[in-house]
Amino acid sequence: VQLVESGGGLVQPGGSLRLSCAASGFAFSLYRIGWYRQAPGKERELVAHLGSAGTSTNYADSVKGRFTISRDNAKNTVTLQMNSLKPEDTAVYYCNTVPPGWARSYWGQGTQVTVSS
């Protein structure tokens, strides 16, 4: 099982980033999948997730209206389009199943997002 996140970087407030996650080693299309983030000194939180068919999306209140999650089951990928970024969005972003369940042993390295002027 592998979860490989990419697409992070340094962006100014109000900017945009698009994160990608490539999954392998399990039946990706059968699972609800989500993006989590962990800021320094804080616990990991779930920010967006969607159902196995790509519908039934859910967002944390803090990102609603700014982030969009999508998936491609043919490619085993999930993306997170992040717009209108704020300094408080600074964190390491991870993808995983929702809930992590058995997959909690397979967190990837994450991708760092830093929002700063």
C-alpha positions as CSV (number, residue, x, y, z in Angstrom):
1,V,0.0,0.0,0.0
2,Q,1.3,3.4,-1.0
3,L,-0.1,6.9,-0.7
4,V,2.0,9.5,-2.4
5,E,1.1,13.2,-2.1
6,S,2.4,16.0,-4.3
7,G,1.7,19.5,-5.4
8,G,2.5,21.5,-2.2
9,G,4.6,24.6,-2.0
10,L,4.8,28.2,-0.9
11,V,2.0,30.5,-2.0
12,Q,0.9,34.0,-1.0
13,P,-2.4,34.6,0.7
14,G,-5.3,34.5,-1.8
15,G,-3.4,32.1,-4.1
16,S,-4.2,28.6,-5.3
17,L,-2.6,25.2,-5.2
18,R,-3.6,21.8,-6.5
19,L,-2.6,18.8,-4.6
20,S,-2.5,15.2,-5.9
21,C,-2.4,11.9,-4.3
22,A,-1.5,8.6,-6.1
23,A,-2.7,5.5,-4.4
24,S,-1.7,1.9,-5.0
25,G,-1.8,-1.5,-3.4
26,F,-5.5,-1.6,-2.4
27,A,-8.9,-1.4,-4.0
28,F,-9.0,2.4,-4.2
29,S,-12.3,2.7,-6.0
30,L,-14.1,0.9,-3.1
31,Y,-13.2,3.4,-0.4
32,R,-14.3,6.8,0.7
33,I,-11.1,8.9,0.4
34,G,-10.1,12.2,1.9
35,W,-7.5,14.9,2.5
36,Y,-6.2,15.5,6.0
37,R,-3.8,18.2,7.3
38,Q,-1.6,18.7,10.3
39,A,-0.3,22.0,11.3
40,P,2.6,22.4,13.7
41,G,1.6,21.7,17.2
42,K,-1.9,20.6,16.2
43,E,-3.6,17.3,15.7
44,R,-4.3,15.9,12.2
45,E,-7.7,17.0,10.9
46,L,-9.9,15.9,8.1
47,V,-10.6,18.7,5.7
48,A,-12.4,17.1,2.7
49,H,-13.6,13.7,1.7
50,L,-15.8,12.1,-0.9
51,G,-17.4,8.8,-1.6
52,S,-16.2,5.9,-3.7
53,A,-18.2,7.0,-6.7
54,G,-16.9,10.6,-6.5
55,T,-20.1,12.0,-5.1
56,S,-21.1,12.7,-1.5
57,T,-18.5,15.3,-0.8
58,N,-17.9,16.8,2.6
59,Y,-15.8,19.7,3.7
60,A,-14.6,21.1,7.0
61,D,-16.2,24.5,7.7
62,S,-12.8,26.1,7.6
63,V,-12.3,25.2,3.9
64,K,-15.9,25.1,2.6
65,G,-16.3,27.2,-0.5
66,R,-12.5,27.4,-1.1
67,F,-11.4,23.8,-1.5
68,T,-12.7,21.2,-4.0
69,I,-12.0,17.5,-3.8
70,S,-12.2,15.1,-6.7
71,R,-11.1,11.6,-7.7
72,D,-10.3,9.5,-10.7
73,N,-10.9,5.9,-10.0
74,A,-9.4,4.8,-13.3
75,K,-6.0,6.4,-12.2
76,N,-6.3,5.8,-8.5
77,T,-5.8,9.4,-7.8
78,V,-7.5,12.1,-5.6
79,T,-6.9,15.8,-6.0
80,L,-7.6,18.8,-3.8
81,Q,-8.0,22.2,-5.5
82,M,-7.3,24.9,-3.0
83,N,-8.3,28.5,-3.8
84,S,-8.3,31.7,-1.7
85,L,-5.6,30.2,0.5
86,K,-5.1,31.7,4.0
87,P,-2.1,31.6,6.3
88,E,-4.1,29.2,8.6
89,D,-4.2,26.7,5.8
90,T,-0.4,26.2,6.3
91,A,0.1,22.5,7.1
92,V,1.3,19.2,5.8
93,Y,-1.4,17.6,3.7
94,Y,-2.1,13.9,3.5
95,C,-4.5,11.6,1.8
96,N,-6.0,8.5,3.2
97,T,-9.2,6.5,3.4
98,V,-12.0,7.8,5.6
99,P,-11.9,6.8,8.3
100,P,-8.2,5.6,8.1
101,G,-9.1,2.3,9.7
102,W,-6.7,-0.4,8.4
103,A,-5.0,2.3,6.3
104,R,-3.8,4.2,9.3
105,S,-0.5,2.2,9.1
106,Y,0.1,3.6,5.6
107,W,0.2,7.4,5.9
108,G,2.4,8.9,3.1
109,Q,5.0,11.5,3.6
110,G,2.5,14.3,2.9
111,T,3.1,17.5,1.0
112,Q,3.9,20.8,2.7
113,V,1.6,23.8,2.0
114,T,2.8,27.1,3.3
115,V,0.7,30.2,2.9
116,S,2.7,33.3,3.6
117,S,3.5,36.7,2.2
